[in-house]
């Protein structure tokens, strides 16, 4: 498969956005759970560092035979972490989930996910058209 650093990064962002969706959905599901603390996904600083450096060289697996194609690792190019916010309390029951904010986060994340899907599929459509033109 023809991959670029940009396509690897875009596919990795889809993984991050999926994780963010799952965390936000979990927060919404536990909005009324006593003493539940909301979680969030942090990746922006790592993404900024990767974009500025443009370095994803350490992501390739080792080939066991010179005629094998190089394969990239299935793990995310953009590292992320799930962080629990223990510093605030929204409700009298010790819960800190703001349902309106979480629903807003969910909608924003869905828009970002749709945008990234278009970017990734556009990359592969370009490759498909290029290969079809070579016939």
Secondary structure, 3 states (H helix, E strand, C coil): CCCCHHHHHHHHHHHHHHHHHHHHHHHHHCCCCCCCCCEEEECHHHHHHHHHHCCCHHHECCCCCCCCCCCECCCCCCCCEEEECCCCCCCCCCCCCCHHHHHHHHHHHHHHHHHHHHHHHHHHHHHHHHHHHCC
